[in-house]
Amino acid sequence: MFYGIWRWTEMIQVSGLGRLKLIQLFTLSLVFGAISGILSLVLWYSGASGMGGVMFALLLSCVMIFIQWLIGPSLIRMMTRMKEVSEEQAPDLHAIVGKFAKDAKIPKPKLYLVNDPTPNAFAFGRTQSSSGIAVHTGLLNILNKEEVEGVLAHEIAHIKHKDVLVMTVASVLPIMLYFLVIVLGSGNRDREGRGGNALVVFIGAQMASFLGQLLVMWLSRQREYYADAYSAIATKKPIALMRSLAKIGYSMPKNAEKNTALSAFYISDPKPEEREGMREIVAAIASGNEKNMVEKIEAEKKRGFLEIFMTHPITAKRLDALIKLNKEIA
C-alpha cells in the first residue's frame, strides 16, 4: 500500500503545477488526518481515568510546538547573525522580492544578508506579514541575476503557502505517536495487573516517533517540489532555477560547517556525494544540449541516496521535475 502511494506521488510531483496542488492536498490531509486520528484514538483508549494524563501530555506537546513557533525567528536571527538590508543597500534584491511578493499577493518580506560562504537562502517567520528572506553572501557570489530571481521566487512560494507554519504544526505528529504508544503500552496489563514491559513500550514509542518523523520529512519534500514549480511559473525561467540548484550543489564545500538546525529551511541541502554530478549537470545546461542534460540528471537519480531521511528531495529529482515543467511552460 505505502509503496503504491509512494509511486503515485513520484508520478504526480513531476507532472505540472496543477497536479502538484493535488499532492499538496493529499500530503496535508494525510499528516493532519493522522494527527486527528491519533488524538481521537488516545482519548478513546485512555478512558475517563487516564484522560487527565493524556491531556496533560498533549497540552505539553502543543505548548512546546507553540514556543518553537513563537521564538523560532528570534533564534534563527541569533544563530545566523543575519543583518537586515535596506533598499538603499541592496536595491536589486529588494526590487526582485517586491515584484514577486506583489505577484503572490503577500506583504513584502524583510530582506536579510548572512555573511556565510556556503551558497544558500531561506525564508522564515511566524506569519506572512512577519516573514523574512535571508540570503547567504556565498549565494550572491556564484549566481547571476536570473538565478537569484529563481531562488527568491522559491522562498516567496514558501511564505505564500505558509510552509513554516504548516511544518511547525506537522512536527507535532512524531510527539503524538510517541505518546500514543506510551498510553497504549501502559494500558496493556496482564491478569495480575502488572504493566507491560517498560523497555518494549519505550522502544515501540521511539519507533513510532521515528515513523512520524519520516512522514513529516516526506511532507517537507513535497513542499519543496511545489515551491520549485511556483518559482518556475513566476519567473517563467525553470532553466534558471535548475542552474541555481545545480550550482548550489557543486559549490557547496565538501567540509562545509552547515547549521543542521536550519537545514530544513534552506532552498537546498545537497549531500557531498552530489557535488561532482552537479558540476557535470551545470556544464550540460550551459551547453544547451537537452539530451546530454537529461542523461546526466537520470544518472544522478540512480545514485540511490537515502532520500527518505531527507527534508529535501535529491537535487537530480528536482531538476527532472523542472525539465518537465519547462516543456509545459514552453
C-alpha positions in Angstrom: 0.0 0.0 0.0 2.7 2.5 1.1 4.8 1.6 -2.0 1.8 2.3 -4.2 1.3 5.7 -2.6 5.0 6.5 -3.0 4.9 5.6 -6.7 1.8 7.7 -7.1 3.5 10.7 -5.6 6.6 10.1 -7.7 4.4 10.4 -10.8 2.5 13.4 -9.6 5.4 15.5 -8.4 6.8 15.8 -11.9 3.5 16.4 -13.8 3.0 20.2 -13.5 1.7 22.8 -11.1 -1.9 21.6 -11.2 -1.1 18.0 -10.1 1.4 19.4 -7.5 -1.6 21.1 -5.9 -3.2 17.7 -5.6 -0.2 16.2 -3.9 -0.1 19.2 -1.5 -3.7 18.5 -0.6 -3.0 14.8 -0.2 0.0 15.1 2.0 -1.6 17.7 4.2 -4.7 15.5 4.6 -2.6 12.5 5.4 -0.4 14.2 8.0 -3.2 16.2 9.7 -5.6 13.4 9.4 -3.1 11.2 11.2 -2.8 13.8 14.0 -6.6 14.0 14.4 -6.9 10.2 14.3 -4.2 9.6 16.8 -5.6 12.2 19.2 -9.1 10.5 19.0 -7.6 7.0 19.5 -5.6 8.1 22.5 -8.5 9.8 24.1 -10.9 6.9 23.4 -8.4 4.2 24.7 -7.4 6.0 27.8 -11.0 6.4 29.0 -12.1 8.7 31.8 -9.5 7.5 34.3 -6.5 8.3 32.1 -7.9 11.4 30.4 -6.0 13.8 32.7 -2.6 12.3 31.9 -3.3 12.1 28.2 -4.5 15.7 28.1 -1.5 16.9 30.0 0.9 15.1 27.7 -0.8 16.5 24.6 -1.0 20.0 26.1 2.7 19.9 26.9 3.4 18.8 23.3 1.3 21.7 21.9 3.0 24.2 24.3 6.4 23.0 23.1 5.4 23.5 19.4 3.9 26.9 20.2 7.1 28.1 21.9 9.1 26.8 18.9 6.8 28.8 16.6 6.9 31.9 18.8 10.6 32.2 19.4 11.9 30.5 16.3 12.5 33.6 14.2 14.5 35.2 17.0 16.6 32.1 17.4 17.3 32.0 13.7 18.4 35.6 13.6 20.7 35.0 16.6 22.2 31.8 15.2 23.0 33.2 11.7 23.9 36.7 12.9 21.9 38.0 9.9 21.7 41.7 9.2 18.7 43.4 7.7 19.5 45.2 4.5 17.7 48.4 3.3 16.6 49.2 -0.2 19.5 51.6 -0.4 21.9 48.9 0.5 20.5 46.2 -1.9 18.2 47.9 -4.4 18.3 45.0 -6.9 17.4 42.3 -4.3 14.6 44.5 -2.9 13.2 45.1 -6.4 13.1 41.3 -7.0 11.5 40.4 -3.7 9.0 43.3 -4.0 7.9 42.2 -7.5 7.3 38.5 -6.6 5.6 39.4 -3.3 3.2 41.7 -5.2 2.5 38.9 -7.7 1.9 36.5 -4.9 -0.4 39.0 -3.2 1.5 38.8 0.1 3.2 41.6 2.2 6.8 42.2 1.1 9.1 40.2 3.4 12.1 41.8 5.1 15.4 41.1 3.5 18.5 39.9 5.4 22.0 39.1 4.5 24.0 36.3 6.2 27.8 36.5 6.0 28.3 32.8 5.1 30.3 31.4 2.2 28.0 28.4 1.7 25.6 29.2 -1.1 22.1 29.1 0.2 19.0 31.1 1.2 15.9 30.6 3.3 12.6 32.1 4.4 11.4 32.2 8.0 8.8 33.9 10.2 5.6 33.2 12.1 3.2 34.7 9.6 3.2 36.1 6.1 3.3 39.7 7.4 6.2 39.0 9.8 8.3 36.9 7.3 11.8 37.5 6.1 14.1 36.1 3.5 17.8 35.5 4.3 20.4 35.3 1.6 23.9 34.0 2.1 26.8 36.0 0.7 28.0 32.8 -0.8 24.9 32.5 -2.9 25.3 36.0 -4.4 28.9 35.2 -5.3 28.1 32.3 -7.6 24.7 33.1 -9.1 23.7 35.6 -11.8 20.6 37.8 -11.6 18.3 35.3 -13.3 19.4 32.6 -11.0 19.0 34.7 -7.9 15.4 35.6 -9.1 14.6 31.8 -9.2 15.9 31.3 -5.7 14.0 34.3 -4.3 10.8 33.3 -6.1 11.2 29.8 -4.4 11.4 31.5 -1.0 8.4 33.7 -1.7 6.5 30.5 -2.5 7.2 29.1 1.0 5.9 32.3 2.5 2.8 32.4 0.3 1.9 28.8 1.2 2.6 29.3 4.9 5.1 26.4 4.8 6.9 27.4 8.1 3.6 27.3 10.0 2.5 24.0 8.3 5.8 22.2 9.1 5.7 23.5 12.6 2.3 22.1 13.2 3.1 18.9 11.4 6.1 18.4 13.7 3.7 17.5 16.5 3.0 14.2 14.8 6.1 12.3 16.0 5.4 13.6 19.5 1.8 12.4 19.4 2.8 9.0 18.0 5.3 8.6 20.9 2.6 9.4 23.5 0.1 7.1 21.7 2.4 4.1 22.2 3.2 5.1 25.8 -0.5 5.3 26.6 -1.4 2.0 24.8 1.6 0.2 26.3 0.9 1.4 29.8 -2.7 0.2 29.5 -1.7 -3.3 28.3 -1.8 -5.1 31.6 -1.9 -8.8 32.3 -4.4 -10.5 34.7 -2.3 -9.7 37.7 -2.5 -6.0 36.9 1.2 -5.6 36.2 2.2 -3.2 33.5 3.7 -4.3 30.2 7.4 -4.5 29.6 8.7 -0.9 30.0 11.6 -1.4 27.6 9.4 -2.8 24.9 7.0 0.1 25.3 9.8 2.6 25.2 11.3 1.1 22.0 7.9 1.0 20.4 7.3 4.6 21.3 10.7 5.6 19.7 9.9 3.6 16.6 6.5 5.2 16.2 8.0 8.7 16.7 10.7 7.9 14.0 8.0 6.8 11.5 6.1 10.0 12.2 9.3 12.0 11.5 9.7 10.2 8.2 6.1 11.3 7.3 6.9 14.9 8.2 10.1 14.8 6.1 8.0 13.4 3.2 5.6 16.3 3.5 8.6 18.7 3.6 10.0 17.2 0.3 6.6 17.7 -1.4 6.5 21.3 -0.4 10.0 21.8 -1.9 8.7 20.5 -5.2 5.8 22.8 -5.1 8.0 25.9 -4.3 10.2 24.9 -7.2 7.2 24.7 -9.5 5.8 28.1 -8.2 9.2 29.7 -8.9 9.3 28.3 -12.4 5.9 29.6 -13.2 6.5 33.0 -11.5 9.8 33.7 -13.3 8.9 31.7 -16.5 12.5 30.5 -16.4 12.7 27.0 -15.0 16.2 26.6 -16.5 17.5 29.5 -14.4 16.3 27.7 -11.2 17.8 24.5 -12.5 21.2 26.2 -12.8 20.8 27.7 -9.3 20.1 24.3 -7.7 22.9 22.6 -9.6 25.4 25.4 -8.8 24.5 25.3 -5.1 25.1 21.5 -5.3 28.6 21.7 -6.7 29.7 24.9 -5.0 28.9 23.6 -1.5 32.3 23.0 0.1 32.9 19.3 0.9 33.6 20.0 4.6 31.2 22.9 4.9 30.1 23.6 8.5 26.4 23.8 7.9 23.9 24.7 10.6 21.9 21.5 10.7 19.2 23.2 12.8 18.4 25.3 9.7 18.8 22.6 7.0 15.1 22.2 6.6 14.8 26.0 5.9 17.4 26.2 3.2 16.4 26.2 -0.5 18.7 23.2 -0.9 20.5 20.8 1.4 22.8 18.9 -1.1 24.9 15.9 0.1 28.6 15.8 -0.6 28.1 12.9 -2.9 26.1 15.1 -5.3 28.9 17.6 -5.8 30.6 16.1 -8.9 27.4 15.1 -10.6 26.0 18.7 -10.2 29.2 20.1 -11.8 28.6 17.9 -14.9 24.9 18.9 -15.0 25.8 22.6 -14.9 28.1 22.1 -17.9 25.3 20.2 -19.7 22.8 23.0 -19.1 25.3 25.6 -20.3 25.9 23.6 -23.5 22.2 23.8 -24.3 22.2 20.1 -25.2 19.0 18.9 -23.7 19.7 15.2 -24.4 23.0 15.4 -22.6 21.4 17.3 -19.7 18.6 14.6 -19.3 21.2 11.8 -19.4 23.3 13.5 -16.7 20.2 14.0 -14.5 19.0 10.4 -15.0 22.4 9.2 -14.0 22.3 11.2 -10.8 18.8 10.0 -9.9 20.1 6.4 -9.9 22.8 7.0 -7.3 20.4 5.8 -4.6 20.7 8.5 -2.0 18.6 7.7 1.1 16.1 10.5 0.3 13.6 9.0 2.8 15.7 10.5 5.6 16.0 14.0 4.0 13.9 17.1 4.3 14.7 18.0 0.6 14.4 15.8 -2.5 17.8 14.9 -4.1 18.7 17.7 -6.5 18.6 15.5 -9.6 14.9 14.8 -8.9 14.1 18.4 -8.5 15.9 19.1 -11.8 14.0 16.4 -13.5 10.7 17.9 -12.3 11.7 21.3 -13.6 12.7 19.9 -17.1 9.2 18.5 -17.4 7.7 21.8 -16.2 9.8 23.7 -18.6 8.3 21.7 -21.5 4.8 22.5 -20.2 5.6 26.2 -20.0 7.1 26.3 -23.4 
